[in-house]
Amino acid sequence: MATEQGIVIKAGLPHRENMALVKTVQSSACEACSARGQCNPDVKGKDREVEAINLVDARAGDVIQISMDTAALLKATFLLYVFPILCMLIGAFAGNGVGKALGMNPSAISALVGITSFIASMVLVRKQAGIMALKMKYQPKITRIIGRGTSAPTDGCGPNAPDSIQERVA
């Protein structure tokens, strides 16, 4: 389970009551997240606001833990990073074979088919990411309340947040 800590900015969003808006610090886990396009960077660019499923009835100002299933994270990582490279390599090898068979320049055909395969795979990845973002298992979930806030934070930090969390998201 991939986990991050953050602070609830708003609980019970208009479009979905079981969701919360959470402020977190961007980490390497963000790169593979299928919902990364829905995150909004703040002015500093390191903090992120992400919608998460509120499983623990967290309220605004609460310091919480967000979790995402490791299998879903690995699938998203494979789709984003490995799949396009595999498509490009397969396309390049196929283009090389086709170029030799047709008596054309195998390097040029290999490059053309490889680049075309890469672009086609990126279009497919983009489409699949949109589908995955709608599925509950690919969405981040609030799984634990670390500290309770007493009111909605004005600076993104709950009054009961541990110092390390306040420093990270302030």
GROMACS elastic network, one bead per residue, 0.5 to 0.9 nm:
[ bonds ]
;  ai    aj funct       b0    kb
    1    67     6  0.62844   500
    1    68     6  0.57723   500
    1    71     6  0.82389   500
    1    73     6  0.87355   500
    2    29     6  0.75983   500
    2    66     6  0.82216   500
    2    67     6  0.54974   500
    2    68     6  0.52483   500
    2    69     6  0.64283   500
    2    70     6  0.59036   500
    2    73     6  0.78244   500
    3    29     6  0.87066   500
    3    65     6  0.65621   500
    3    66     6  0.54513   500
    3    68     6  0.65025   500
    3    69     6  0.89439   500
    4    24     6  0.74350   500
    4    25     6  0.83030   500
    4    27     6  0.84435   500
    4    29     6  0.86574   500
    4    64     6  0.84711   500
    4    65     6  0.56767   500
    4    66     6  0.51623   500
    4    67     6  0.65206   500
    4    68     6  0.89378   500
    5    23     6  0.87293   500
    5    24     6  0.64055   500
    5    25     6  0.80038   500
    5    63     6  0.71742   500
    5    64     6  0.56917   500
    5    66     6  0.59787   500
    5    67     6  0.87918   500
    5   146     6  0.86045   500
    5   165     6  0.75340   500
    6    22     6  0.61756   500
    6    23     6  0.53776   500
    6    25     6  0.72895   500
    6    62     6  0.84026   500
    6    63     6  0.57496   500
    6    64     6  0.54691   500
    6    65     6  0.63488   500
    6    66     6  0.72714   500
    6   157     6  0.88994   500
    6   165     6  0.73369   500
    6   168     6  0.88469   500
    6   169     6  0.73957   500
    7    21     6  0.86123   500
    7    22     6  0.54762   500
    7    23     6  0.52643   500
    7    24     6  0.67269   500
    7    60     6  0.76633   500
    7    61     6  0.60298   500
    7    62     6  0.56069   500
    7    64     6  0.58783   500
    7    65     6  0.85044   500
    7   153     6  0.87991   500
    7   156     6  0.66158   500
    7   157     6  0.64256   500
    7   158     6  0.68629   500
    7   161     6  0.82537   500
    7   165     6  0.84150   500
    7   166     6  0.89616   500
    7   169     6  0.79495   500
    8    11     6  0.68711   500
    8    20     6  0.67136   500
    8    21     6  0.59406   500
    8    23     6  0.63358   500
    8    24     6  0.89885   500
    8    58     6  0.72322   500
    8    59     6  0.64897   500
    8    61     6  0.53382   500
    8    62     6  0.54753   500
    8    63     6  0.65763   500
    8    64     6  0.71020   500
    8   152     6  0.84546   500
    8   153     6  0.85154   500
    8   156     6  0.79134   500
    8   157     6  0.86450   500
    8   158     6  0.83006   500
    9    20     6  0.74991   500
    9    21     6  0.54832   500
    9    22     6  0.54100   500
    9    23     6  0.65025   500
    9    49     6  0.84892   500
    9    59     6  0.81198   500
    9    60     6  0.50548   500
    9    61     6  0.61809   500
    9    62     6  0.82320   500
    9   152     6  0.68247   500
    9   153     6  0.68126   500
    9   154     6  0.87775   500
    9   156     6  0.65438   500
    9   157     6  0.86612   500
   10    13     6  0.71501   500
   10    19     6  0.88656   500
   10    20     6  0.56499   500
   10    21     6  0.51134   500
   10    22     6  0.71599   500
   10    59     6  0.70337   500
   10    61     6  0.80373   500
   10   152     6  0.75748   500
   11    17     6  0.77074   500
   11    18     6  0.79104   500
   11    19     6  0.64648   500
   11    21     6  0.63322   500
   11    22     6  0.85708   500
   11    54     6  0.78114   500
   11    57     6  0.82300   500
   11    58     6  0.69153   500
   11    59     6  0.55413   500
   11    60     6  0.58792   500
   12    15     6  0.84330   500
   12    16     6  0.65688   500
   12    18     6  0.58365   500
   12    19     6  0.54774   500
   12    20     6  0.56382   500
   12    21     6  0.82958   500
   12    54     6  0.83711   500
   12    59     6  0.86357   500
   13    16     6  0.52892   500
   13    17     6  0.53736   500
   13    18     6  0.74814   500
   13    19     6  0.58048   500
   13    20     6  0.61322   500
   13    21     6  0.74630   500
   13    51     6  0.87828   500
   14    17     6  0.65318   500
   14    19     6  0.89344   500
   15    19     6  0.85455   500
   16    19     6  0.56693   500
   16    20     6  0.86459   500
   17    20     6  0.79931   500
   17    54     6  0.87572   500
   18    52     6  0.86065   500
   18    53     6  0.59397   500
   18    54     6  0.54294   500
   18    55     6  0.75020   500
   18    57     6  0.82580   500
   19    51     6  0.63952   500
   19    52     6  0.55508   500
   19    54     6  0.51496   500
   19    55     6  0.85405   500
   19   141     6  0.87881   500
   20    50     6  0.81924   500
   20    51     6  0.55698   500
   20    52     6  0.54373   500
   20    53     6  0.63709   500
   20    54     6  0.58701   500
   20    58     6  0.79813   500
   20    59     6  0.83029   500
   20    60     6  0.85201   500
   20   142     6  0.84250   500
   21    49     6  0.64269   500
   21    50     6  0.56763   500
   21    52     6  0.64489   500
   21    60     6  0.87353   500
   22    48     6  0.79408   500
   22    49     6  0.53929   500
   22    50     6  0.53455   500
   22    51     6  0.62217   500
   22    52     6  0.69464   500
   22    60     6  0.88316   500
   22    64     6  0.86082   500
   22    66     6  0.88431   500
   23    47     6  0.66636   500
   23    48     6  0.55008   500
   23    50     6  0.65670   500
   23   156     6  0.68803   500
   23   157     6  0.89523   500
   23   169     6  0.71108   500
   24    27     6  0.87989   500
   24    46     6  0.85974   500
   24    47     6  0.55723   500
   24    48     6  0.51763   500
   24    49     6  0.63629   500
   24    50     6  0.76594   500
   24   168     6  0.81205   500
   24   169     6  0.62904   500
   25    46     6  0.58696   500
   25    48     6  0.58940   500
   25    49     6  0.87345   500
   25   168     6  0.64340   500
   25   169     6  0.59713   500
   26    29     6  0.79106   500
   26    30     6  0.62816   500
   26    31     6  0.89616   500
   26    41     6  0.86498   500
   26    45     6  0.84291   500
   26    46     6  0.53657   500
   26    47     6  0.55656   500
   26    48     6  0.59698   500
   27    30     6  0.55760   500
   27    31     6  0.77755   500
   27    46     6  0.84312   500
   28    31     6  0.57351   500
   28    32     6  0.78311   500
   29    32     6  0.58481   500
   29    33     6  0.66024   500
   29    73     6  0.83609   500
   30    33     6  0.51780   500
   30    34     6  0.85564   500
   30    35     6  0.85149   500
   30    36     6  0.62118   500
   31    34     6  0.84947   500
   31    36     6  0.71051   500
   31    77     6  0.80749   500
   32    35     6  0.87566   500
   32    36     6  0.77252   500
   32    73     6  0.64778   500
   32    74     6  0.78504   500
   32    75     6  0.88987   500
   32    76     6  0.58825   500
   32    78     6  0.85487   500
   32    79     6  0.89906   500
   32    80     6  0.70823   500
   32    81     6  0.85455   500
   33    36     6  0.53378   500
   33    37     6  0.86485   500
   33    68     6  0.88189   500
   33    72     6  0.87915   500
   33    73     6  0.63758   500
   33    76     6  0.65406   500
   33    77     6  0.75268   500
   33   138     6  0.79707   500
   33   139     6  0.84509   500
   33   140     6  0.87222   500
   34    37     6  0.74319   500
   34    38     6  0.88281   500
   34    72     6  0.88949   500
   34    73     6  0.79268   500
   34    76     6  0.61232   500
   34    77     6  0.85771   500
   34    80     6  0.89278   500
   34   129     6  0.58906   500
   34   130     6  0.79231   500
   34   132     6  0.66846   500
   34   133     6  0.56656   500
   34   138     6  0.66417   500
   34   139     6  0.76403   500
   35    38     6  0.53994   500
   35    39     6  0.69414   500
   35    50     6  0.81448   500
   35    51     6  0.87055   500
   35   129     6  0.81404   500
   35   130     6  0.85608   500
   35   132     6  0.84174   500
   35   133     6  0.55503   500
   35   134     6  0.88478   500
   35   138     6  0.76163   500
   35   139     6  0.66316   500
   35   140     6  0.80558   500
   36    39     6  0.52847   500
   36    40     6  0.85586   500
   36    50     6  0.80942   500
   37    40     6  0.79373   500
   38    49     6  0.84982   500
   38    50     6  0.67349   500
   38    51     6  0.76992   500
   38   133     6  0.89239   500
   39    48     6  0.59655   500
   39    49     6  0.53161   500
   39    51     6  0.74595   500
   40    45     6  0.89345   500
   40    47     6  0.83802   500
   40    48     6  0.55417   500
   40    49     6  0.51270   500
   40    50     6  0.68595   500
   41    44     6  0.75914   500
   41    45     6  0.51473   500
   41    46     6  0.67350   500
   41    47     6  0.57837   500
   41    49     6  0.64689   500
   42    45     6  0.52958   500
   42    46     6  0.71360   500
   42    47     6  0.57199   500
   42    48     6  0.62700   500
   42    49     6  0.75786   500
   43    46     6  0.82531   500
   43    47     6  0.82075   500
   44    47     6  0.68098   500
   45    48     6  0.75798   500
   46   169     6  0.87306   500
   47   168     6  0.84435   500
   47   169     6  0.64421   500
   47   170     6  0.87039   500
   48   169     6  0.89677   500
   50   140     6  0.83763   500
   51   139     6  0.83611   500
   51   140     6  0.75566   500
   51   141     6  0.87063   500
   52    55     6  0.89737   500
   52    66     6  0.75477   500
   52   139     6  0.66870   500
   52   140     6  0.50006   500
   52   141     6  0.50145   500
   52   142     6  0.62172   500
   53    66     6  0.89887   500
   53   136     6  0.84253   500
   53   139     6  0.72540   500
   53   140     6  0.64038   500
   53   142     6  0.59450   500
   53   143     6  0.88062   500
   54    57     6  0.58371   500
   54    58     6  0.65093   500
   54   141     6  0.61967   500
   54   142     6  0.50862   500
   54   143     6  0.75794   500
   55    58     6  0.78705   500
   55   141     6  0.67324   500
   55   142     6  0.57008   500
   55   143     6  0.60538   500
   55   144     6  0.82720   500
   56   142     6  0.66319   500
   56   143     6  0.62280   500
   56   144     6  0.64704   500
   56   145     6  0.72255   500
   57   142     6  0.87026   500
   57   145     6  0.88038   500
   58    61     6  0.85658   500
   58    62     6  0.63111   500
   58    63     6  0.85903   500
   58    64     6  0.76206   500
   58   142     6  0.78692   500
   58   144     6  0.84088   500
   58   145     6  0.67225   500
   58   148     6  0.82409   500
   59    62     6  0.57469   500
   59   148     6  0.79270   500
   59   149     6  0.75289   500
   59   150     6  0.87390   500
   59   151     6  0.84154   500
   59   152     6  0.81390   500
   60    63     6  0.88412   500
   60   148     6  0.88547   500
   60   149     6  0.69182   500
   60   150     6  0.81071   500
   60   151     6  0.64715   500
   60   153     6  0.69440   500
   60   158     6  0.80107   500
   61   147     6  0.87147   500
   61   148     6  0.69073   500
   61   150     6  0.66740   500
   61   151     6  0.59055   500
   61   152     6  0.50570   500
   61   153     6  0.52289   500
   61   154     6  0.89407   500
   61   156     6  0.73988   500
   61   157     6  0.64637   500
   61   159     6  0.72506   500
   61   160     6  0.83373   500
   61   161     6  0.84129   500
   62   145     6  0.67504   500
   62   146     6  0.74562   500
   62   147     6  0.56861   500
   62   150     6  0.79546   500
   62   151     6  0.87057   500
   62   152     6  0.86515   500
   62   153     6  0.89346   500
   62   157     6  0.83453   500
   62   158     6  0.58506   500
   62   159     6  0.84561   500
   62   160     6  0.77256   500
   62   161     6  0.74960   500
   63   144     6  0.88010   500
   63   145     6  0.60928   500
   63   146     6  0.53316   500
   63   148     6  0.64009   500
   63   149     6  0.72384   500
   63   157     6  0.79409   500
   63   158     6  0.65506   500
   63   160     6  0.76661   500
   63   161     6  0.57457   500
   63   162     6  0.82482   500
   63   165     6  0.79233   500
   64   142     6  0.67024   500
   64   143     6  0.75790   500
   64   144     6  0.56509   500
   64   146     6  0.51157   500
   64   147     6  0.69046   500
   64   148     6  0.85579   500
   65   141     6  0.83758   500
   65   142     6  0.58044   500
   65   143     6  0.58925   500
   65   144     6  0.51568   500
   65   145     6  0.63657   500
   65   146     6  0.68597   500
   66   140     6  0.62549   500
   66   141     6  0.53713   500
   66   143     6  0.58813   500
   66   144     6  0.73811   500
   67    70     6  0.89876   500
   67   139     6  0.89836   500
   67   140     6  0.57602   500
   67   141     6  0.53663   500
   67   142     6  0.63526   500
   67   143     6  0.63118   500
   67   144     6  0.88610   500
   68    71     6  0.87470   500
   68    72     6  0.74175   500
   68    73     6  0.69799   500
   68   137     6  0.78652   500
   68   138     6  0.71993   500
   68   139     6  0.69318   500
   68   140     6  0.50718   500
   68   141     6  0.64096   500
   69    72     6  0.53819   500
   69    73     6  0.62594   500
   69    74     6  0.87472   500
   69   137     6  0.71699   500
   69   138     6  0.75414   500
   69   139     6  0.88611   500
   69   140     6  0.82820   500
   70    74     6  0.60398   500
   70    75     6  0.85237   500
   71    74     6  0.51115   500
   71    75     6  0.61621   500
   71    76     6  0.86074   500
   72    75     6  0.51088   500
   72    76     6  0.61776   500
   72    77     6  0.85538   500
   72   137     6  0.68842   500
   72   138     6  0.58708   500
   73    76     6  0.51618   500
   73    77     6  0.61054   500
   73    78     6  0.86325   500
   73   138     6  0.75290   500
   74    78     6  0.60653   500
   74    79     6  0.84895   500
   75    78     6  0.51403   500
   75    79     6  0.61201   500
   75    80     6  0.85634   500
   76    79     6  0.50872   500
   76    80     6  0.60704   500
   76    81     6  0.85510   500
   76   129     6  0.78618   500
   76   132     6  0.84693   500
   76   138     6  0.84600   500
   77    80     6  0.51580   500
   77    81     6  0.59341   500
   77    82     6  0.75173   500
   78    81     6  0.54562   500
   78    83     6  0.61296   500
   79    82     6  0.61355   500
   79    83     6  0.51854   500
   79    84     6  0.75020   500
   79   125     6  0.64732   500
   79   128     6  0.86205   500
   79   129     6  0.84776   500
   80    83     6  0.66188   500
   80    84     6  0.71755   500
   80   122     6  0.82754   500
   80   125     6  0.66727   500
   80   126     6  0.87663   500
   80   129     6  0.86306   500
   81    84     6  0.64148   500
   81    85     6  0.70382   500
   82    85     6  0.54020   500
   82    86     6  0.62036   500
   82    87     6  0.87149   500
   83    86     6  0.51491   500
   83    87     6  0.61861   500
   83    88     6  0.86566   500
   83   121     6  0.73480   500
   83   122     6  0.87821   500
   83   125     6  0.83271   500
   84    87     6  0.50783   500
   84    88     6  0.61694   500
   84    89     6  0.86924   500
   84   117     6  0.79982   500
   84   118     6  0.54940   500
   84   119     6  0.80602   500
   84   120     6  0.85335   500
   84   121     6  0.53313   500
   84   122     6  0.62972   500
   84   125     6  0.80294   500
   85    88     6  0.50432   500
   85    89     6  0.61977   500
   85    90     6  0.85910   500
   85   118     6  0.69044   500
   85   121     6  0.87395   500
   86    89     6  0.51619   500
   86    90     6  0.60887   500
   86    91     6  0.84242   500
   86   118     6  0.84362   500
   87    90     6  0.51871   500
   87    91     6  0.59646   500
   87    92     6  0.84831   500
   87   114     6  0.75412   500
   87   117     6  0.56922   500
   87   118     6  0.58409   500
   87   120     6  0.85863   500
   87   121     6  0.65280   500
   88    91     6  0.50751   500
   88    92     6  0.60523   500
   88    93     6  0.86695   500
   88   113     6  0.79205   500
   88   115     6  0.63003   500
   88   116     6  0.77665   500
   88   117     6  0.52679   500
   88   119     6  0.84255   500
   88   121     6  0.81809   500
   89    92     6  0.50233   500
   89    93     6  0.61913   500
   89    94     6  0.84798   500
   89   114     6  0.63386   500
   89   117     6  0.84703   500
   89   118     6  0.84960   500
   90    93     6  0.52511   500
   90    94     6  0.60498   500
   90    95     6  0.84343   500
   90   114     6  0.72503   500
   90   117     6  0.80788   500
   91    94     6  0.50704   500
   91    95     6  0.58963   500
   91    96     6  0.84854   500
   91   110     6  0.71168   500
   91   111     6  0.84197   500
   91   112     6  0.86107   500
   91   113     6  0.52722   500
   91   115     6  0.77478   500
   91   116     6  0.77438   500
   91   117     6  0.55354   500
   91   118     6  0.79304   500
   92    95     6  0.50202   500
   92    96     6  0.61191   500
   92    97     6  0.86997   500
   92   107     6  0.86596   500
   92   109     6  0.78822   500
   92   111     6  0.59787   500
   92   112     6  0.77222   500
   92   113     6  0.57663   500
   92   115     6  0.78268   500
   92   117     6  0.81854   500
   93    96     6  0.50822   500
   93    97     6  0.63753   500
   93    98     6  0.86974   500
   93   110     6  0.64400   500
   93   113     6  0.86802   500
   93   114     6  0.77910   500
   94    97     6  0.51660   500
   94    98     6  0.61623   500
   94    99     6  0.85107   500
   94   109     6  0.89892   500
   94   110     6  0.70342   500
   94   113     6  0.76097   500
   94   114     6  0.82804   500
   95    98     6  0.50218   500
   95    99     6  0.58983   500
   95   100     6  0.85491   500
   95   106     6  0.69179   500
   95   107     6  0.81059   500
   95   108     6  0.84098   500
   95   109     6  0.51836   500
   95   111     6  0.73641   500
   95   112     6  0.74808   500
   95   113     6  0.53435   500
   95   114     6  0.70417   500
   96    99     6  0.51138   500
   96   100     6  0.62951   500
   96   101     6  0.86240   500
   96   105     6  0.83681   500
   96   107     6  0.63061   500
   96   108     6  0.82132   500
   96   109     6  0.62077   500
   96   111     6  0.82674   500
   96   113     6  0.85761   500
   97   100     6  0.52682   500
   97   101     6  0.61345   500
   97   102     6  0.86417   500
   97   106     6  0.70986   500
   97   109     6  0.88871   500
   97   110     6  0.79941   500
   98   101     6  0.50114   500
   98   102     6  0.60654   500
   98   103     6  0.84234   500
   98   104     6  0.82741   500
   98   106     6  0.73502   500
   98   109     6  0.75539   500
   98   110     6  0.81956   500
   99   102     6  0.52886   500
   99   103     6  0.60175   500
   99   105     6  0.58169   500
   99   107     6  0.76480   500
   99   108     6  0.79973   500
   99   109     6  0.55938   500
   99   110     6  0.71720   500
  100   103     6  0.50857   500
  100   104     6  0.60968   500
  100   105     6  0.71074   500
  100   106     6  0.54700   500
  101   104     6  0.77351   500
  101   106     6  0.87956   500
  102   105     6  0.88077   500
  102   106     6  0.89067   500
  103   106     6  0.79614   500
  104   107     6  0.87899   500
  104   108     6  0.82623   500
  104   109     6  0.75288   500
  105   108     6  0.55510   500
  105   109     6  0.63901   500
  105   110     6  0.85382   500
  106   109     6  0.52066   500
  106   110     6  0.57825   500
  106   111     6  0.84749   500
  107   111     6  0.61077   500
  107   112     6  0.85419   500
  108   111     6  0.51872   500
  108   112     6  0.61126   500
  108   113     6  0.86018   500
  109   112     6  0.50250   500
  109   113     6  0.59963   500
  109   114     6  0.82496   500
  110   113     6  0.53637   500
  110   114     6  0.58500   500
  110   115     6  0.84839   500
  111   114     6  0.50568   500
  111   115     6  0.60327   500
  111   116     6  0.84223   500
  112   115     6  0.53828   500
  112   116     6  0.61116   500
  112   117     6  0.85564   500
  113   116     6  0.50135   500
  113   117     6  0.59628   500
  113   118     6  0.85194   500
  114   117     6  0.51245   500
  114   118     6  0.61926   500
  114   119     6  0.87258   500
  115   118     6  0.50294   500
  115   119     6  0.62120   500
  115   120     6  0.85668   500
  116   119     6  0.51987   500
  116   120     6  0.61146   500
  116   121     6  0.85546   500
  117   120     6  0.50899   500
  117   121     6  0.60721   500
  117   122     6  0.86438   500
  118   121     6  0.51159   500
  118   122     6  0.62783   500
  118   123     6  0.88013   500
  119   122     6  0.51322   500
  119   123     6  0.64075   500
  119   124     6  0.87367   500
  120   123     6  0.51927   500
  120   124     6  0.63297   500
  120   125     6  0.86827   500
  121   125     6  0.60356   500
  121   126     6  0.85650   500
  122   126     6  0.60876   500
  122   127     6  0.85840   500
  123   126     6  0.51713   500
  123   127     6  0.63368   500
  123   128     6  0.86765   500
  124   127     6  0.51522   500
  124   128     6  0.61038   500
  124   129     6  0.85253   500
  125   128     6  0.50593   500
  125   129     6  0.59425   500
  125   130     6  0.86409   500
  126   129     6  0.51690   500
  126   130     6  0.65049   500
  126   131     6  0.89523   500
  127   130     6  0.53664   500
  127   131     6  0.66412   500
  127   132     6  0.88763   500
  128   131     6  0.50609   500
  128   132     6  0.61025   500
  128   133     6  0.85731   500
  129   133     6  0.60243   500
  129   134     6  0.88157   500
  130   133     6  0.52328   500
  130   134     6  0.68122   500
  131   134     6  0.55571   500
  131   135     6  0.70272   500
  132   135     6  0.53298   500
  132   136     6  0.84043   500
  132   137     6  0.84020   500
  132   138     6  0.61610   500
  132   139     6  0.85148   500
  133   136     6  0.77484   500
  133   137     6  0.87819   500
  133   138     6  0.60018   500
  133   139     6  0.65009   500
  134   137     6  0.88554   500
  134   138     6  0.76078   500
  134   139     6  0.77061   500
  135   138     6  0.57066   500
  135   139     6  0.68875   500
  136   139     6  0.52870   500
  136   140     6  0.82862   500
  136   141     6  0.89530   500
  137   140     6  0.79790   500
  137   141     6  0.89728   500
  142   145     6  0.78986   500
  145   148     6  0.69999   500
  146   161     6  0.79528   500
  146   162     6  0.87356   500
  147   158     6  0.80918   500
  147   159     6  0.87446   500
  147   160     6  0.56408   500
  147   161     6  0.57857   500
  147   162     6  0.76963   500
  148   158     6  0.74569   500
  148   159     6  0.79724   500
  148   160     6  0.59713   500
  148   161     6  0.76140   500
  149   152     6  0.75104   500
  149   153     6  0.80526   500
  149   157     6  0.85834   500
  149   159     6  0.55139   500
  149   160     6  0.55756   500
  149   161     6  0.74742   500
  150   153     6  0.86917   500
  150   158     6  0.74957   500
  150   159     6  0.69315   500
  150   160     6  0.80247   500
  151   158     6  0.76218   500
  151   159     6  0.81503   500
  152   156     6  0.84412   500
  152   157     6  0.88635   500
  152   158     6  0.75137   500
  153   156     6  0.52185   500
  153   157     6  0.56463   500
  153   158     6  0.56112   500
  153   159     6  0.78264   500
  154   157     6  0.73713   500
  154   158     6  0.86830   500
  155   158     6  0.83951   500
  155   169     6  0.88197   500
  155   170     6  0.65764   500
  156   166     6  0.82344   500
  156   169     6  0.67646   500
  156   170     6  0.63088   500
  157   160     6  0.83850   500
  157   161     6  0.66314   500
  157   165     6  0.79731   500
  157   166     6  0.56318   500
  157   167     6  0.88473   500
  157   169     6  0.69530   500
  157   170     6  0.63873   500
  158   161     6  0.52188   500
  158   162     6  0.88874   500
  158   166     6  0.77815   500
  159   162     6  0.86974   500
  159   166     6  0.89788   500
  160   163     6  0.88964   500
  161   164     6  0.81260   500
  161   165     6  0.62225   500
  161   166     6  0.61070   500
  162   165     6  0.54212   500
  162   166     6  0.63502   500
  162   167     6  0.87735   500
  163   166     6  0.50294   500
  163   167     6  0.61127   500
  163   168     6  0.85453   500
  164   167     6  0.51954   500
  164   168     6  0.61841   500
  164   169     6  0.88423   500
  165   169     6  0.62317   500
  165   170     6  0.81204   500
  166   169     6  0.55024   500
  166   170     6  0.54517   500
  167   170     6  0.53702   500
